[in-house]
Amino acid sequence: MKLAARDASRYFAKPDTQRAGVLLFGNDTMRVALKRQELITALIGANGNDEMRLTRIPAADLRKDPALLSDAIKAQGFFPGPRVAFVEDATETLAKMIIPALDEWRDGDAQVIITAGSLTPRSTLRKYFETHPNAYAAGIYDEPPSRDEIQDMLAKSSLTNISADAMNDLTALSRQIDPGDFRQTIEKLSLYKIGDSTPLSQAEIHALAPASTEAALDEILNITADGRAPEIGPILRRLQAQGVQPVGLCIGATRHFRVLHAAASDSGGPSQGIARARPPVHFKMRDRMVKQAQKWGVHKLEHALELLVETDLQLRSAARAPQMAVMERALIRLAMLGAR
């Protein structure tokens, strides 16, 4: 049977131990692995692995010995409780080994958990689980966790006292970093708050959250918008050494100043404008960008966008001027404009 995305999280938290198995598939191996870990822990408990109620079967081993899965399904352990036979990184070629083993499944056998990469709707393995009367197929897609999923993670980490602003920041953070990094951040926050009954604050999230993957680019854009022209050159050299291209830098600068322009033009003021930005502004940059929008004003921001459009056209033209030098000059002109 197909397990819809909206129902998957609830099922993984409280699975049916009488099912024959579950197939989890998706492009993002980290997301699939996290869901698989959650599902297996819910089935056999935290001590299931130590009690030998989990049999892990790598795909390569199953190719060499097709009987491994059938043996794991039928094997009886020394400890009571549900058992799981887990096949890791399955591919379409393993369908001919997995399907016969599932066909022989009976009540009391180990539940079969299969993880796989992207599977098309025509995949034999996916079709089998989707049409099986006692098994599920769940697609794990590249979507950030919902607010309910975040609250569930927080509850499991004993983080229940959270301010509304902190919850908004966590939701924004979940959309900007890898799911594994987000889960680790929740764990760090939980350890940090042990013995502390005060509500989780924005400042604590800011201190423990990982840096944005575009931190270096954000740094030079903020320096430019803050009007600190002398600091542009050294950071630009560092970005160039990291492989950042002038055109990409120009696109990033244009996006940054467009957000500032929209915020400065917003009827509710810059703060409301930044809050309405799509995609959302990283919570660590929100206050700084509000101040930038207030400082620049609509007129100067329009001038800044004109300058960036001219620079973009120059970078994409056949002109022989060194492109990074052209971009550096544009950033310095912007910084001087903002400093007026």
C-alpha positions as CSV (number, residue, x, y, z in Angstrom):
1,M,0.0,0.0,0.0
2,K,1.1,3.6,-0.6
3,L,1.9,5.6,2.5
4,A,1.1,9.2,1.8
5,A,3.6,11.8,2.8
6,R,1.2,13.5,5.2
7,D,0.7,10.1,7.0
8,A,4.2,8.8,6.9
9,S,5.6,10.8,9.9
10,R,2.7,9.6,12.2
11,Y,3.2,6.0,11.0
12,F,7.0,6.1,11.5
13,A,6.5,7.3,15.1
14,K,4.0,4.6,15.9
15,P,4.3,1.7,13.3
16,D,2.1,-1.4,13.1
17,T,4.3,-4.3,14.2
18,Q,2.0,-6.8,12.3
19,R,3.0,-5.4,8.8
20,A,5.2,-7.5,6.6
21,G,7.4,-4.6,5.7
22,V,8.0,-1.0,4.6
23,L,9.9,0.3,1.5
24,L,11.5,3.7,2.0
25,F,12.9,5.4,-1.1
26,G,14.1,8.8,-2.2
27,N,16.9,10.9,-3.7
28,D,18.2,12.3,-0.4
29,T,20.0,9.4,1.4
30,M,20.3,11.4,4.7
31,R,16.5,12.0,4.8
32,V,15.8,8.3,4.0
33,A,18.3,7.2,6.7
34,L,16.8,9.4,9.3
35,K,13.3,8.1,8.6
36,R,14.5,4.5,8.5
37,Q,16.3,5.0,11.9
38,E,13.1,6.4,13.4
39,L,11.0,3.6,12.1
40,I,13.3,0.8,13.2
41,T,13.7,2.3,16.7
42,A,9.9,2.6,17.0
43,L,9.5,-1.1,16.0
44,I,12.2,-2.7,18.2
45,G,13.0,-0.1,20.8
46,A,16.3,1.5,21.7
47,N,17.8,-1.9,22.9
48,G,16.6,-3.9,19.9
49,N,20.0,-4.0,18.2
50,D,21.8,-5.0,21.4
51,E,19.2,-7.8,21.9
52,M,20.0,-9.0,18.3
53,R,16.4,-8.3,17.1
54,L,17.8,-6.3,14.1
55,T,19.5,-8.0,11.1
56,R,21.2,-5.6,8.8
57,I,21.8,-6.9,5.2
58,P,23.8,-4.7,2.9
59,A,22.7,-4.9,-0.8
60,A,26.1,-6.3,-1.8
61,D,25.8,-9.2,0.6
62,L,22.2,-10.0,-0.6
63,R,23.4,-10.2,-4.2
64,K,26.1,-12.7,-3.2
65,D,23.7,-14.8,-1.1
66,P,19.9,-14.4,-2.0
67,A,18.9,-16.6,0.9
68,L,20.1,-14.0,3.5
69,L,16.8,-12.2,3.6
70,S,14.6,-15.3,3.9
71,D,16.8,-16.6,6.7
72,A,16.6,-13.3,8.6
73,I,12.8,-13.1,8.2
74,K,12.3,-16.7,9.6
75,A,15.1,-16.7,12.2
76,Q,14.1,-16.8,15.9
77,G,16.0,-14.7,18.4
78,F,16.9,-15.3,22.1
79,F,15.1,-12.2,23.3
80,P,11.3,-11.6,23.0
81,G,9.9,-8.8,21.0
82,P,9.4,-7.7,17.4
83,R,12.3,-8.3,15.0
84,V,13.4,-6.4,11.9
85,A,15.3,-7.5,8.8
86,F,16.8,-4.4,7.2
87,V,18.1,-4.3,3.6
88,E,20.2,-1.3,3.0
89,D,20.6,0.6,-0.3
90,A,18.5,-1.8,-2.4
91,T,18.3,-1.4,-6.1
92,E,15.9,-2.6,-8.8
93,T,18.1,-5.6,-9.4
94,L,17.4,-6.9,-5.9
95,A,13.6,-7.1,-6.6
96,K,13.9,-10.7,-7.7
97,M,15.5,-11.6,-4.3
98,I,13.3,-9.4,-2.1
99,I,9.9,-10.3,-3.6
100,P,10.1,-14.1,-3.1
101,A,11.2,-13.6,0.5
102,L,8.2,-11.3,1.2
103,D,5.8,-13.7,-0.5
104,E,6.7,-16.3,2.1
105,W,6.2,-13.9,5.1
106,R,3.9,-15.1,7.8
107,D,2.7,-13.7,11.2
108,G,5.5,-13.8,13.7
109,D,8.2,-13.3,11.1
110,A,10.6,-10.4,11.2
111,Q,9.3,-7.2,9.6
112,V,11.2,-6.2,6.5
113,I,12.5,-2.7,6.1
114,I,14.0,-1.8,2.7
115,T,15.7,1.5,1.9
116,A,16.4,2.5,-1.7
117,G,17.3,5.5,-3.8
118,S,15.0,7.1,-6.3
119,L,12.5,4.6,-7.8
120,T,10.3,5.4,-10.7
121,P,6.5,4.6,-10.6
122,R,7.3,1.7,-13.0
123,S,9.8,0.2,-10.6
124,T,9.1,-3.5,-9.9
125,L,10.1,-3.2,-6.3
126,R,8.0,0.0,-5.7
127,K,5.0,-1.5,-7.5
128,Y,5.2,-4.6,-5.4
129,F,5.1,-2.7,-2.1
130,E,2.5,-0.3,-3.3
131,T,0.1,-3.1,-4.2
132,H,0.9,-5.4,-1.3
133,P,-2.0,-5.8,1.1
134,N,0.2,-5.9,4.2
135,A,3.2,-3.7,3.4
136,Y,3.8,0.0,2.8
137,A,5.8,2.0,0.2
138,A,6.8,5.5,1.4
139,G,8.5,8.1,-0.8
140,I,10.8,10.4,1.2
141,Y,11.0,13.7,-0.7
142,D,13.3,16.6,-0.4
143,E,11.0,18.7,1.8
144,P,11.8,20.4,5.1
145,P,10.1,19.0,8.2
146,S,6.6,20.3,9.0
147,R,5.9,22.2,12.2
148,D,4.4,19.1,13.7
149,E,7.5,17.1,12.9
150,I,9.7,19.7,14.5
151,Q,7.5,19.7,17.6
152,D,7.8,15.9,17.7
153,M,11.6,16.1,17.5
154,L,11.6,18.7,20.3
155,A,9.3,16.6,22.5
156,K,11.5,13.6,22.0
157,S,14.5,15.7,23.1
158,S,12.6,16.9,26.2
159,L,12.5,20.5,24.8
160,T,8.9,21.6,25.6
161,N,9.4,25.1,26.9
162,I,10.0,27.1,23.8
163,S,9.1,30.8,23.1
164,A,7.0,31.6,20.0
165,D,9.9,33.5,18.4
166,A,12.3,30.6,19.1
167,M,9.9,28.2,17.4
168,N,9.7,30.5,14.4
169,D,13.5,30.6,14.2
170,L,13.7,26.8,14.4
171,T,11.2,26.4,11.6
172,A,13.2,28.8,9.4
173,L,16.4,27.0,10.3
174,S,14.9,23.6,9.3
175,R,14.4,25.0,5.8
176,Q,17.9,26.1,5.4
177,I,20.2,23.3,6.6
178,D,20.5,19.6,6.0
179,P,18.0,17.4,8.0
180,G,20.9,15.6,9.7
181,D,22.4,18.9,10.8
182,F,19.0,20.1,12.0
183,R,18.5,17.0,14.1
184,Q,22.0,17.5,15.6
185,T,21.2,21.1,16.4
186,I,18.1,19.9,18.3
187,E,20.2,17.4,20.2
188,K,22.8,20.2,21.1
189,L,20.0,22.5,22.3
190,S,18.6,19.6,24.4
191,L,22.0,19.0,26.1
192,Y,22.5,22.8,26.6
193,K,19.1,23.1,28.4
194,I,19.6,20.2,30.8
195,G,18.7,21.6,34.2
196,D,17.5,24.9,32.8
197,S,13.8,25.5,33.1
198,T,13.7,28.8,31.3
199,P,12.1,28.9,27.8
200,L,14.4,28.1,24.8
201,S,15.4,31.6,23.4
202,Q,16.4,33.0,20.1
203,A,19.8,33.8,21.4
204,E,20.5,30.2,22.4
205,I,19.4,29.0,18.9
206,H,21.7,31.6,17.3
207,A,24.6,30.4,19.4
208,L,24.2,26.7,18.7
209,A,22.9,26.7,15.1
210,P,25.4,25.8,12.4
211,A,26.6,28.6,10.1
212,S,24.8,29.2,6.8
213,T,26.4,27.3,3.9
214,E,26.7,30.7,2.2
215,A,28.2,32.4,5.2
216,A,31.2,33.8,3.2
217,L,28.9,35.3,0.5
218,D,26.6,36.6,3.1
219,E,29.5,38.3,4.9
220,I,30.6,40.3,1.8
221,L,27.1,41.3,1.0
222,N,26.5,42.5,4.5
223,I,29.8,44.4,4.5
224,T,28.8,46.1,1.3
225,A,25.3,47.0,2.5
226,D,26.7,48.3,5.8
227,G,29.0,50.7,3.8
228,R,32.3,49.2,4.9
229,A,34.2,49.6,1.6
230,P,37.8,49.0,2.9
231,E,36.9,45.5,4.0
232,I,35.6,44.3,0.6
233,G,39.0,43.6,-1.1
234,P,40.4,41.0,1.4
235,I,37.1,39.1,1.6
236,L,36.7,39.2,-2.1
237,R,40.2,37.6,-2.5
238,R,39.1,34.8,-0.2
239,L,35.9,34.2,-2.1
240,Q,37.9,34.1,-5.3
241,A,40.2,31.5,-3.9
242,Q,37.2,29.4,-2.9
243,G,36.0,29.4,-6.5
244,V,33.2,32.0,-6.3
245,Q,32.5,33.4,-9.8
246,P,31.9,37.2,-10.4
247,V,28.6,36.5,-12.1
248,G,27.4,34.3,-9.2
249,L,28.5,37.1,-6.8
250,C,26.5,39.7,-8.8
251,I,23.4,37.5,-8.8
252,G,23.7,37.1,-5.0
253,A,24.2,40.8,-4.5
254,T,21.2,41.6,-6.7
255,R,19.0,39.2,-4.7
256,H,20.2,40.7,-1.5
257,F,19.4,44.3,-2.6
258,R,16.1,43.3,-4.1
259,V,15.0,41.9,-0.7
260,L,16.1,45.2,1.0
261,H,14.2,47.2,-1.7
262,A,11.0,45.1,-1.1
263,A,11.4,45.5,2.7
264,A,12.0,49.3,2.4
265,S,8.9,49.6,0.2
266,D,6.6,47.5,2.4
267,S,3.6,49.3,3.8
268,G,4.2,47.6,7.1
269,G,7.7,48.8,7.4
270,P,11.1,47.0,6.8
271,S,10.6,44.5,9.6
272,Q,7.4,43.2,8.1
273,G,8.9,43.3,4.6
274,I,11.9,41.1,5.7
275,A,9.4,38.7,7.4
276,R,7.5,38.4,4.2
277,A,10.5,37.7,2.0
278,R,10.4,34.5,-0.1
279,P,12.5,32.4,0.3
280,P,12.7,33.3,4.0
281,V,15.7,35.3,5.2
282,H,18.0,33.3,7.5
283,F,17.0,34.2,11.0
284,K,20.6,35.1,11.9
285,M,20.5,37.9,9.2
286,R,17.0,39.1,9.8
287,D,17.7,42.0,12.2
288,R,20.7,43.1,10.3
289,M,18.8,43.3,7.0
290,V,16.0,45.3,8.7
291,K,18.6,47.9,9.8
292,Q,20.1,47.9,6.3
293,A,16.7,48.5,4.6
294,Q,16.0,51.3,7.1
295,K,19.4,52.9,6.5
296,W,19.3,52.7,2.6
297,G,15.7,53.8,1.9
298,V,13.8,53.1,-1.3
299,H,15.6,55.8,-3.5
300,K,19.2,54.6,-2.8
301,L,18.2,51.0,-3.1
302,E,16.7,51.6,-6.6
303,H,20.0,53.2,-7.6
304,A,21.9,50.2,-6.2
305,L,19.8,47.8,-8.3
306,E,20.4,49.9,-11.4
307,L,24.2,49.7,-10.7
308,L,24.0,45.9,-10.3
309,V,22.0,45.4,-13.5
310,E,24.7,47.4,-15.4
311,T,27.4,45.3,-13.8
312,D,25.6,42.1,-14.7
313,L,25.3,43.1,-18.3
314,Q,29.0,44.1,-18.4
315,L,30.1,40.7,-16.9
316,R,28.1,38.8,-19.5
317,S,29.3,40.9,-22.4
318,A,32.3,40.3,-24.6
319,A,34.3,43.0,-22.8
320,R,37.9,42.0,-21.8
321,A,38.0,43.7,-18.5
322,P,38.9,41.4,-15.6
323,Q,35.5,40.3,-14.3
324,M,36.4,40.1,-10.6
325,A,37.9,43.6,-10.8
326,V,34.6,44.8,-12.3
327,M,32.6,43.1,-9.5
328,E,34.9,44.6,-6.9
329,R,34.5,48.1,-8.2
330,A,30.7,47.7,-8.2
331,L,30.7,46.5,-4.6
332,I,32.9,49.4,-3.5
333,R,30.6,51.9,-5.3
334,L,27.6,50.3,-3.5
335,A,29.4,50.5,-0.1
336,M,30.2,54.1,-0.7
337,L,26.6,54.9,-1.8
338,G,25.3,53.2,1.4
339,A,27.7,55.1,3.6
340,R,26.5,58.5,2.4
